[in-house]
Amino acid sequence: EMCIRDRYQRRVRASSTNMFLLLSISLLVLLITLLLLKERKEKEKFKILDKYPKPSGDLPLLGHSYQMPANNGPKLRALFASWRDQFPKTFMLWMAWEPHIVVCHPESVEVVLKATKNITKSTSYDFLVPWLKTGLLTSTGEKWKERRHILTPTFHFNVLSGYYPIFLEQAHIMINKL
């Protein structure tokens, strides 16, 4: 009778272990499937970005992030320099399922900075809203245009030219500290 009970307990343990393993694998497959579907949906949403060149080697779920060395600034700068040499004006990187446009050339920067139409901020700005509320940095649409209109005269060349000696002095101080 002891032997039968031991066999029964071993079978129960084995079947519960198998069920746990099966459930874990099923949940993992479900999670990966959901992440891949999210990535596909996000990439479809950003089809306009297909006009930007991108470095080769982006992987599902990871994008280009796996290529970036962790805690190694010189290697990361070298990687970005190689991408800049390959794409001198602009290029796109996928970091997980989030696209990032890297602007390298002054003309391209000017286009981005002068744009007033597509100014919706990415979700990366969301953490600033509780702290900064919806100011110029975090607002979009009409609110952004209104705030920008109020602030633009402040940065006119004639206004800033009076601060040139101060900028120059502070730049020299910073350079000496480097």
C-alpha positions as CSV (number, residue, x, y, z in Angstrom):
1,E,0.0,0.0,0.0
2,M,2.9,2.4,0.8
3,C,4.4,1.8,-2.7
4,I,1.0,2.6,-4.4
5,R,0.7,5.8,-2.4
6,D,4.2,6.9,-3.3
7,R,3.6,6.2,-7.0
8,Y,0.4,8.1,-6.8
9,Q,2.1,11.1,-5.1
10,R,4.9,11.1,-7.7
11,R,2.4,11.1,-10.5
12,V,0.4,14.0,-9.0
13,R,3.7,16.0,-8.5
14,A,4.8,15.2,-12.0
15,S,1.4,16.1,-13.5
16,S,1.3,19.4,-11.5
17,T,4.9,20.2,-12.6
18,N,3.9,19.4,-16.2
19,M,0.8,21.6,-16.0
20,F,2.8,24.4,-14.5
21,L,5.4,24.1,-17.2
22,L,2.7,24.0,-19.9
23,L,1.0,27.0,-18.5
24,S,4.3,28.9,-18.2
25,I,5.2,28.1,-21.9
26,S,1.6,29.1,-23.0
27,L,1.8,32.4,-21.2
28,L,5.3,33.1,-22.7
29,V,4.1,32.3,-26.2
30,L,1.0,34.5,-25.6
31,L,3.2,37.4,-24.4
32,I,5.6,37.1,-27.3
33,T,2.7,37.0,-29.7
34,L,1.1,40.1,-28.2
35,L,4.4,41.9,-28.3
36,L,4.9,41.0,-31.9
37,L,1.4,42.1,-32.8
38,K,1.9,45.4,-31.0
39,E,5.2,45.9,-32.9
40,R,3.5,45.2,-36.2
41,K,0.6,47.6,-35.4
42,E,3.1,50.3,-34.3
43,K,5.2,49.9,-37.4
44,E,2.1,50.0,-39.6
45,K,1.2,53.3,-37.9
46,F,4.6,54.7,-38.8
47,K,4.6,53.7,-42.5
48,I,5.5,57.4,-43.3
49,L,8.9,56.7,-41.7
50,D,9.7,54.2,-44.5
51,K,11.1,57.2,-46.5
52,Y,13.9,57.5,-44.0
53,P,16.9,55.3,-44.5
54,K,17.9,53.0,-41.6
55,P,20.9,50.9,-40.6
56,S,20.5,47.3,-41.3
57,G,20.0,44.7,-38.6
58,D,16.9,45.7,-36.7
59,L,15.3,42.8,-35.0
60,P,11.7,42.2,-34.0
61,L,11.0,43.6,-30.5
62,L,14.5,44.9,-30.1
63,G,14.9,47.1,-33.2
64,H,18.5,48.5,-33.3
65,S,18.9,48.7,-29.5
66,Y,20.8,45.4,-29.3
67,Q,23.6,46.9,-31.4
68,M,24.3,49.6,-28.9
69,P,27.0,48.9,-26.4
70,A,26.0,49.4,-22.8
71,N,28.1,51.6,-20.6
72,N,30.6,52.3,-23.3
73,G,30.4,55.9,-24.5
74,P,33.3,55.7,-27.0
75,K,31.9,52.6,-28.8
76,L,28.4,54.1,-28.8
77,R,29.8,57.4,-30.4
78,A,31.7,55.3,-32.9
79,L,28.5,53.4,-33.8
80,F,26.6,56.6,-34.3
81,A,29.4,58.1,-36.3
82,S,29.4,55.1,-38.6
83,W,25.7,55.5,-39.1
84,R,26.1,59.3,-39.6
85,D,28.7,58.5,-42.3
86,Q,26.4,56.1,-43.9
87,F,23.4,58.5,-43.7
88,P,24.7,62.1,-43.6
89,K,21.4,63.9,-43.3
90,T,18.9,61.9,-41.4
91,F,18.2,58.3,-40.6
92,M,15.7,56.3,-38.5
93,L,16.3,53.8,-35.7
94,W,13.8,51.4,-34.1
95,M,14.2,51.1,-30.3
96,A,11.9,48.3,-29.5
97,W,8.7,49.3,-31.4
98,E,9.4,53.0,-31.0
99,P,10.9,54.9,-34.0
100,H,13.6,57.6,-33.5
101,I,14.6,60.0,-36.3
102,V,18.3,61.0,-36.0
103,V,18.9,64.4,-37.6
104,C,22.6,64.9,-38.5
105,H,22.8,67.8,-41.0
106,P,22.0,71.5,-40.2
107,E,19.6,71.8,-43.1
108,S,17.6,68.8,-41.7
109,V,17.7,70.3,-38.2
110,E,16.3,73.5,-39.6
111,V,13.4,71.7,-41.3
112,V,12.5,70.0,-38.0
113,L,12.8,73.2,-35.9
114,K,10.8,75.3,-38.3
115,A,7.9,72.8,-38.6
116,T,4.7,73.9,-37.0
117,K,2.4,71.3,-38.4
118,N,3.4,67.9,-36.9
119,I,4.4,68.8,-33.4
120,T,2.7,66.0,-31.4
121,K,5.2,65.0,-28.7
122,S,6.1,61.3,-28.2
123,T,5.1,59.4,-25.1
124,S,8.6,60.1,-23.8
125,Y,7.4,63.6,-22.8
126,D,4.6,62.2,-20.6
127,F,6.7,62.0,-17.5
128,L,7.3,65.8,-17.7
129,V,3.6,66.8,-17.7
130,P,3.1,66.4,-13.9
131,W,6.1,68.5,-13.3
132,L,5.9,71.1,-16.1
133,K,2.2,70.9,-16.8
134,T,1.4,71.7,-20.5
135,G,3.8,74.4,-21.3
136,L,5.7,75.0,-24.5
137,L,7.8,71.9,-24.1
138,T,4.9,69.5,-23.5
139,S,1.9,71.0,-25.3
140,T,0.7,70.4,-28.8
141,G,-1.7,71.9,-31.4
142,E,-3.2,75.3,-30.8
143,K,-1.9,75.6,-27.2
144,W,1.7,75.1,-28.5
145,K,1.2,77.6,-31.4
146,E,-0.1,80.2,-28.9
147,R,2.7,79.7,-26.5
148,R,5.3,79.7,-29.3
149,H,3.9,82.9,-30.7
150,I,4.2,84.6,-27.3
151,L,7.8,83.4,-26.7
152,T,9.3,83.8,-30.2
153,P,10.0,87.6,-29.9
154,T,12.1,86.9,-26.9
155,F,14.6,85.0,-29.0
156,H,14.9,87.5,-31.8
157,F,18.5,88.2,-32.9
158,N,18.3,91.8,-31.9
159,V,17.2,90.9,-28.4
160,L,19.9,88.2,-28.0
161,S,22.7,90.3,-29.4
162,G,22.9,92.3,-26.2
163,Y,23.8,89.1,-24.4
164,Y,26.6,88.2,-26.7
165,P,29.4,89.3,-24.3
166,I,27.8,87.2,-21.4
167,F,27.4,84.2,-23.7
168,L,31.1,84.5,-24.8
169,E,32.4,84.9,-21.2
170,Q,30.4,81.9,-20.0
171,A,31.5,79.8,-22.9
172,H,35.1,80.5,-22.1
173,I,34.5,79.6,-18.5
174,M,32.9,76.3,-19.5
175,I,35.7,75.5,-22.0
176,N,38.4,76.1,-19.3
177,K,36.6,73.7,-16.9
178,L,36.5,71.0,-19.6
